[in-house]
Each structure stands twice: as C-alpha cells, then as structure tokens.
Amino acid sequence: MVRELCLDGIFERCQGAYAERTLSGYRNDLEQFQSWSEARHKAWLPASPATVAAFIDEETKCKALSTVKRRVEAVKFAHRMLDLPSPVANSEVKLALRRAMRSNRARPKQSHGLTHEILRRILDACPDSLAGKRDAAIICVGYDSLARSYELSLLEVEHVSSACSTILIPRSKTDQSGEGRLAYLAPRTQEILMEWLDASGITGGPLFQSLHTRKLSGQPLSTSAIRRLVKRAGMRADDDGEAVKLSGHSMRVGAAQDMMTAGLDHLAIMQAGGWKTLDVVARYVENAAAQNLHRRRWASLSS
C-alpha cells in the first residue's frame, strides 16, 4: 500500500502538466523498476546508481534498447518530481547505458509504409458500409496529414474546415503545449471524409467514433482500435503480401516515403509531418530515397 501511495502521489502532482499518455507510460515503467528492485531487496526511490545500473544490465538481456532508455527516463522523472538527486546522472549508470547501446546493434524496426499504391488498393477493397466509410476516411486522413494513430484518435469534427480541405492536428508528442499543426487534405480525401460525415450524421465531438451494433458510440476510436483497423484494411486489400504488414504507423511512414519519391526535400517532409529533427525523417525515407536514387541512375545509364 505504501508503494502505491508513493506512485499515486507522484502522478497526482503531475495531472494537467503532462499528457495522460505520457503519465501512463511513466507509471508502467516505474512499476516495472519498482517490482524488480523490491524482488532484490533494493530501494527503488530513492534508487542508488548501482541499482539503476544493475537494472539496465538485466533489462538489456531481454528488452529493446528503446524500452531500456524509456524506463531509465521514468526513473529520472520520479526522482525529479520528488526533488531527489537523480541516480541517472552518475557515471555508473551512464556506463551501463553505453554497454546497452553497444550490445544492441540491431537497426530499429520501421513500420511498413502505406504508400499511395497500397492506399488505392485499400480504398477499392473498403466495403460500402458505415464502418467501411469510416475506415476509408481514417486511412486517407492519416496518409494526407502524416498523423500518428493517437493523433487521429484526438480529432474532432471542429478540427475539420467547412470544405474538408484542411484539418487541425491538435496535439502530438512533439507538441505537448497543444499549438496544433494544420494539414491539407487531397481532393479525394475531402470527398471520402464528407461521405463519412454525411453517412454518420456526426456534427460535433469525436470525428472517428467506434461502432456498436452498427451504431455510433459517441466515443472516439482508441489508438489500439485504429491500429487494428489499418491491419484489417490491409488484409482485405492484400494481393502481394505487402499490405498485410501494415501497422498504425504505416500511413505516416508511407506518406513520407511517397513525398521523398516525388522529389520533396527532407526539410519539406519534416515540416509536413511535424518532425523536429532531420535524422528521424531521414530514417523514415531512407528506403524510398535509395530506391529513387537507383532508378534515376538506371534511367540515366540506359538513355
């Protein structure tokens, strides 16, 4: 009970200052660190550098580097919120992180891109039903806006312009202050979005709602529901095995790759997708960039 109160106290203080998604992630990682520490009779708060370093070394054996780093950030967060000295700043912890990075040489996995060609096949396969119109609208808006799944779940009717030509992405993980990002929708997406709004009769509230017994729930689709929706759409449209590999992040990846193939530079793609650093964009589009480069080379040599 004491440990639960300690965690609850931390997160009660943070309500309104951080996104719920961020706090939920921190809580889960801290619970993992707490359980690991207590099983070894070590104090978790405040934690010693030796405890955090040992935790890193053990987590590295079975967890991805990104997970290990995220959990270390959670430990750092908990100490900061309680005005305790952070063990993460200690050299012992820094060395453990370097060991983790050196032992984890695998390239980060990237979601399969939902490119324009796959999008066309998905739209052709979407059923002419309320759910089908919703799914088509979500995927088209996600592709045009380069939005993440949870950004799509936050959209409301009020974020759509009257002609459905633009949509405001109200918040993202790189925009926690909620300034928003304006995205432009293609004519085809405008038509599909209008069809969804007309068929659903939605005039306010969540833009993309879950359906129960073919009726609107009034509640926004969750991030996990959007991911499942994209996977199902890919399976319906599959004819060469590519669409089956889709995930909730595929719309963002595929749109960025298509923009690269179309000749847009990294800065333009970064601005369109709301990225803050060029290195992340470069990782997204590297396959498309390499393919485009070789196609140009082959065309030049054959002419």
Secondary structure, 3 states (H helix, E strand, C coil): CHHHHHHHHHHHHHECCECHHHHHHHHHHHHHHHHHHHHCCCCECCECHHHHHHHHHHHHCCCCHHHHHHHHHHHHHHHHHCCCCCHHHCHHHHHHHHHHHHHCCCCCCCCCCCCHHHHHHHHHHCCCCHHHHHHHHHHHHHHHHCCCHHHHHCCEHHHECCCCCEEEECCECCECCCCCEEEECCHHHHHHHHHHHHHHCCCCCECCEEEECCEEEEEECCHHHHHHHHHHHHHHHCCCCCHHHCCCCHHHHHHHHHHHHCCCCHHHHHHHHCCCCHHHHHHHHHHHHHHHHHHHHHHHHHC
